[in-house]
Amino acid sequence: MTIGSRIRTLREAHKLSRPEMARRLGDMPFTTLKNYELGYRQTSGAIIEAIGRCFGKNWVLFVLGIEPQPNA
C-alpha cells in the first residue's frame, strides 16, 4: 500500500471529504491532497507529521504502514 492510499484510507475511515481533511491539515488546497492520494505528488515529512498529529497516529508507523496493536 502506498502512502497516498494510506492517506485516503485514513480520510475515508474518519468519514472526511478531501476539502474537510485539507482544512484540518492547515488549509491546503484539496487538490493537493488529491494529488498525494493518487500518487501524482510526493508527500513531505511535514505533511506526514501533520497527518499523524491530526489523527493521533505515530507518523513513522504510518509511513511504514504499521498499525500498532492494542495492549493485551
Contact map, one row per residue, 1 for C-alpha under 8 A:
111011000000000000000000000000000000000000000000000000000000000010000000
111111000000000000000000000000000000000000000000000000000000000000000000
111111100000000000000000000000000000100000000000000000000000001010000000
011111110000000000000000000000000001111000000000000000000000000000000000
111111111000000000000000000000000000110000000000000000000000000000000000
111111111100000000000000000000000000100000000000000000000000010010000000
001111111110000000000000000000000001100000000000000000000000000000000000
000111111111000000000000000000000000100000000000000000000000000000000000
000011111111100000000000000000000000000000000000000000000000000000000000
000001111111110000000000000000000000000000000000000000000000000000000000
000000111111111111001000000000000000000000000000000000000000000000000000
000000011111111110000000000000000000000000000000000000000000000000000000
000000001111111100000000000000000000000000000000000000000000000000000000
000000000111111100000000000000000000000000000000000000000000000000000000
000000000011111110000000000000000000000000000000000000000000000000000000
000000000011111111011000000000000000000000000000000000000000000000000000
000000000011001111111000000000000000000000000000000000000000000000000000
000000000010000111111100000001001100000000000000000000000000000000000000
000000000000000011111110000011000000000000000000000000000000000000000000
000000000000000111111111000000000000000000000000000000000000000000000000
000000000010000111111111100001000000000000000000000000000000000000000000
000000000000000001111111111111001000000000000000000000000000000000000000
000000000000000000111111111101000000000000000000000000000000000000000000
000000000000000000011111111000000000000000000000000001000000000000000000
000000000000000000001111111100000000000000000010011001000000000000000000
000000000000000000000111111100000000000000000000000000000000000000000000
000000000000000000000111111110000000000000000000000000000000000000000000
000000000000000000000110111111011000000000000000000000000000000000000000
000000000000000000100100001111111000000000000000000000000000000000000000
000000000000000001101110000111111100000000000000000000000000000000000000
000000000000000000000000000011111110000000000000000000000000000000000000
000000000000000000000000000111111111000010000000000000000000000000000000
000000000000000001000100000111111111100000000000000000000000000000000000
000000000000000001000000000001111111110000000000000000000000000000000000
000000000000000000000000000000111111111110000000000000000000000000000000
000100100000000000000000000000011111111111100000000000000000000000000000
001111110000000000000000000000001111111100000000000000000000000000000000
000110000000000000000000000000000111111110000000000000000000000000000000
000100000000000000000000000000000011111111000000000000000000000000000000
000000000000000000000000000000000011111111000000000000000000000000000000
000000000000000000000000000000010011011111100000000000000000000000000000
000000000000000000000000000000000001001111110000000000000000000000000000
000000000000000000000000000000000001000011111011000000000000000000000000
000000000000000000000000000000000000000001111111000000000000000000000000
000000000000000000000000000000000000000000111111100000000000000000000000
000000000000000000000000000000000000000000011111110000000000000000000000
000000000000000000000000100000000000000000111111111000000000000000000000
000000000000000000000000000000000000000000111111111100000010001000000000
000000000000000000000000000000000000000000001111111110000010000000000000
000000000000000000000000100000000000000000000111111111000000000000000000
000000000000000000000000100000000000000000000011111111101010000000000000
000000000000000000000000000000000000000000000001111111111110010000000000
000000000000000000000000000000000000000000000000111111111110000000000000
000000000000000000000001100000000000000000000000011111111000000000000000
000000000000000000000000000000000000000000000000001111111000000000000000
000000000000000000000000000000000000000000000000000111111100000000000000
000000000000000000000000000000000000000000000000001111111110110000000000
000000000000000000000000000000000000000000000000000110011111110000000000
000000000000000000000000000000000000000000000001101110001111111000000000
000000000000000000000000000000000000000000000000000000000111111100000000
000000000000000000000000000000000000000000000000000000001111111111110000
000001000000000000000000000000000000000000000000000100001111111111100000
001000000000000000000000000000000000000000000001000000000011111111000000
000000000000000000000000000000000000000000000000000000000001111111000000
101001000000000000000000000000000000000000000000000000000000111111100000
000000000000000000000000000000000000000000000000000000000000111111110000
000000000000000000000000000000000000000000000000000000000000110011111000
000000000000000000000000000000000000000000000000000000000000100001111100
000000000000000000000000000000000000000000000000000000000000000000111110
000000000000000000000000000000000000000000000000000000000000000000011111
000000000000000000000000000000000000000000000000000000000000000000001111
000000000000000000000000000000000000000000000000000000000000000000000111
